[in-house]
Structure formats: C-alpha cells, structure tokens
Amino acid sequence: MNIKPKYFLYARKSTEDDDRQVMSIEAQLFEMREFARRENFEILEEFQEAKSAKTPGREVFGEMMAKVEKSDGVGILAWHPDRLARNSIDGGRIIYAVDTHKILSLRFSTFWFEPTPQGLFMLQVAFGQSKYYSDNLAENIKRGIRQKLRRKEWLGLAPFGYQNNPLKRNIEPHPTEARIVKLAFEEYAKGGHSFVSLAKFLADLGVVSKNRTPLAKVSIKRLLTNKAYLGFLKHKGEWFDGNFEPIISPALFEAVQKILKTKERPRHRRAKHDFPFTGLFRCAECGSMISAQWAVNRWGTKYRYYRCSKKRGRCSQPYIQEMELARQIKARLQTISLCDEMTDWMLGRVKEWERGETNASQSEVQNLSEQIKTAEAKMEKLVSAYLDGDIPKQTYLKKKDEILLASAVLEQKKKDFESGRKNWVEPLREWILDTKQTNPPS
C-alpha cells in the first residue's frame, strides 16, 4: 500500500532585481496551500524566507534540508524549482536527497516532476536554467555598468545636490540642493566652521537627517570629501571621470581639503588676522585709528567688524560690520568722476592690456591643453602598470585620484583663461565709463 508523504512547503522571495517579477511570499503560500488542498496533500511544516538563492547559505533552506535529511522521507512543495535553488550546491543537495529517498516527492504548481531518471534529468535542467539565468543576468548587469562607465554616466541614485535625469540616463545639478552644496563648501572654506557648526548652518537651510536633527559629523565629512561634486563618479572604490556638470570648482574643493587636513593635524601657531581696511582711516569724531576684530554669529561663523580704537579719549562712534563699511566705501567711490581726457587715456590703456591679455591667454590655453594631454598619457601608463601587475591596487587608486584631480584643475584653468577677458577687462571698462558719466560733486 502506497502511503502519501507529508510535505514541507517552501516559499522564497528575493529583494534583488532579478526577482522583482516573482510572486510575493504571501501569493506563493496561497497558491501552494490551494494546490495542496486540491491534491489532498498534508502540509507538515511551512518554511519561508526573503533571500537570494544565487549562493549557498540560506538559513531557512538549510534548516528545512536538515530536517529532510533526518527524516524517513518527506515531500517538498514549492512554486517553482528556482525557489529551491539557483546555485549548483543547493540544486545538487536536492537531487541527492531524491536519489537517497529522503525526498519522496517534489511537487510544483508551475513545473511537473516525477522521481524517475527522466524526471531527475528535467529537474537538473530546471536548476541549470535557473543558474544560467542568474549568471547571465549578473553578466548583463556588469556589461551595462561597463557601458555606463564608458559613457561616463552616473551609476545608481543621485547624491545630494544632484537629481537623476531618466531621459539622459545621467544626473544633473538639483536646482536647490546644488546651491546648498556649493554654499556649504564656500562656508567651510572660510575656515571658521567646525563640522557641528556647519551641520547647524545646513539645518537652518532645511538639510537635516531622517530624524529631523542636524547632520552627524561623519555625514558632513562625507559631503565635504565627495569627489562627485567635481564631476567624478565612483565604482567599486575607484573614481572615474564623469560626463555630468560639476557643482564646485577644483580650487574650492582643494581649499576645503586643506582645511580638513589642518584640522586633523592642528598646528599651534599664532593666528594671522586679515583686516583689509585697517590703517586706511581715522575716526571722524576723535581722530583715533580704526581697529578691527572678529565676532562669531549663532551658526558659529566668524565675521569681522571695525571700531574706533579710542586712543585719544572717549568717543561715541559705534562699531560697524565689514560688509556695511565696504558698502559705504563703494558708495563714496561712486561719487568720484574723471575728466574726458583721463578716461580716454585709461580706455586706451585697457585696449592695450586686452590685446596683450588675449595673446597671453591663447598661449596659456595651448600650454594647458598640452598639460592635459600629458595627464591623460600619465593615466594610460598608470592603468597599464596596474594591469601588468607592476603596482599594487592601493598605489594605483591613490595615483589615479591625484591625476584625476590635477586634470580637473587644469580643465578649470583652461576654461577660466578662455573666458578670462570678461573676468576683469569688461568690469574695468564699465567702471571707467561709469566714472566718466558721473557728475562731480558740487
């Protein structure tokens, strides 16, 4: 008399990309319970887990197989063979359990199986197809990543400051976040911020953690050292040149890195103050010299203000912030006018400087282009040396980062020189024309 075996029901769902179209665990359980009810199978125990079957080591699957191997023979219910195994070790374990009669029956709602030589062969084919699908999918993913690296496109979700552009399959600066990232770098480059004060500064701009608290120190450091803001992309610990718009300049990034290194290894040296307007003015009330000092606002940012030194006695003049003093100086200078003869002479000189600057810029741009080509050649030699095994990986990655950053600096310098004429010539010409149009004070 044939005795129907009791069954273990196994359901699995992976969270990885290749399993997104597979039914949920709840749906598998429902289907298999209905299948067992129709076939009048007795379910001894249910096993379910959410884990990939590409590699051995699933805890729940291992627990089920341990019970199978200790039993006198049971059956297994599953939605499809690929729920049980997608690697050769687990697949072989199932087939060996069938061969040794530890598994008396394998039933699937979407696959037919019987414990005959033909059935075992078809089961091996099914397991092999599952493994081939996993291996082929992994290779396709790697091929896609290599293609995106060749096109210099960002991999994955955009970092803070950028947004994904599905049409371009790349990232681009976020209208708001990019300005905040640049502002964070500019603020830290001033040298007056700590990680905590910069986190508070960003919190006031709405940049906080998931718990609505200021960013942690490690998050601030990660932001300030992220080369993605220079237009680079990272894959497996290695940085590559990206084909998307950088948010900050290499000069600003380097300035921040120098401050970070200084704070990691602080040096005890006398503070050097920078007060550009000291020594230029005297107090209009008492005639004393104007002195300056630092102050700290509620974000921890340092700023400068000026005041009368009161060396000649009491004085009622209050202090003034540097920005306000600069505004007053600018307003006073705007009342100055030059005669036509002087402005014509100055405009002539500007034209001479402009011609000389154009020639110098063209020469410098050519020089920078040569330096960029040299950097590219160094990169090719470095990659060849690494592929030939002449240098270790850590040395390769370090030198590659140095060359990438140096190339970015050269590219930025070249861009600046190409637009250098407008950087100082046009504002100077406009200022001369403005002074010519200004009426002299009566």
Secondary structure as GFF3:
##gff-version 3
##sequence-region A 1 442
A	DSSP	beta_strand	7	12	.	.	.	ID=ss1
A	DSSP	three_ten_helix	17	19	.	.	.	ID=ss2
A	DSSP	alpha_helix	25	39	.	.	.	ID=ss3
A	DSSP	beta_strand	43	49	.	.	.	ID=ss4
A	DSSP	alpha_helix	59	70	.	.	.	ID=ss5
A	DSSP	beta_strand	74	78	.	.	.	ID=ss6
A	DSSP	alpha_helix	81	84	.	.	.	ID=ss7
A	DSSP	alpha_helix	88	99	.	.	.	ID=ss8
A	DSSP	beta_strand	103	108	.	.	.	ID=ss9
A	DSSP	alpha_helix	117	150	.	.	.	ID=ss10
A	DSSP	beta_strand	162	165	.	.	.	ID=ss11
A	DSSP	beta_strand	170	173	.	.	.	ID=ss12
A	DSSP	alpha_helix	177	189	.	.	.	ID=ss13
A	DSSP	alpha_helix	195	204	.	.	.	ID=ss14
A	DSSP	alpha_helix	217	224	.	.	.	ID=ss15
A	DSSP	three_ten_helix	227	230	.	.	.	ID=ss16
A	DSSP	beta_strand	232	235	.	.	.	ID=ss17
A	DSSP	beta_strand	238	241	.	.	.	ID=ss18
A	DSSP	alpha_helix	250	264	.	.	.	ID=ss19
A	DSSP	beta_strand	290	296	.	.	.	ID=ss20
A	DSSP	beta_strand	302	308	.	.	.	ID=ss21
A	DSSP	beta_strand	320	321	.	.	.	ID=ss22
A	DSSP	alpha_helix	322	333	.	.	.	ID=ss23
A	DSSP	alpha_helix	340	387	.	.	.	ID=ss24
A	DSSP	alpha_helix	393	418	.	.	.	ID=ss25
A	DSSP	alpha_helix	420	437	.	.	.	ID=ss26
###
